[in-house]
Amino acid sequence: MSIETTVDGQVTTVTINRPEKRNALTKAMYIALADAFDAVRTPIAVLSGAGGAFTAGNDLGDFLAHEAGDRTKTPARVFQEALLATQAVVVASVDGPAVGIGATLLLHCDLVYATERSYLQFPFVPLGLVPEFGSSYALPRRVGPQRAAELLLFGERLPAVEAAQLGLVNEVLPDATALSKRVEERVATLTTRSVRAVTATRALLHDRTDLSVEERMESESKHFAELLHDPDTVAALRAKLDRR
């Protein structure tokens, strides 16, 4: 299978496994990815690529052979909607190239860890296309309009170290072994937290409603009050008090 899914306790791991093609995505793989994220019932999901590549983006041969039809519901769009709809904290483990949708999907992940040899690339304009997955909206808000224009118009490689400096990557690790260890550590830490607190915080972070600060404070207060009665929260607070 080109898309592999495993579940271990609170963590679902989705792996793109087509290393002979640098994990380039076909229509069938997009549907499999969508099904994988639709099926996530754990509070944490890890997305990675096998064999030294995150994903080289679209399989161009498969992409050019697409059938005419409703372009708003392509397999790629189905996957995009599934990723946006998941309630899990999505952790991207990036080793090697993250090209095209491999780069734009990272804008919608909660945490991104990468190796030094990794890079992001948005090659749409050089290919005669426009950016996708909302990247023309999200990227300027993340890195500023001029830097986003440079990345999208020229489509040049953005090394992981520079991506981290721009805030697109959380941490850069020296190699794949260090990357795997760091992701495991970060995920293990998350699994010790209250599931309700983690999922509620993620929901707040992903709330795209155009709220005022006061309205967001009201939403936070509602979650805060509910969590004060959660057994995990009570236990954590009591443990903190006992350590003082």
PyMOL commands that set and color helices and strands:
alter all, ss='L'
color gray80, all
select helices_A, chain A and resi 19-21+27-38+60-64+71-73+75-85+101-108+125-127+135-143+145-154+160-165+176-191+195-205+213-227+231-243
alter helices_A, ss='H'
color red, helices_A
select strands_A, chain A and resi 3-8+11-16+44-49+89-94+97-99+111-115+119-121+158-159+171-173
alter strands_A, ss='S'
color yellow, strands_A
deselect
rebuild
show_as cartoon
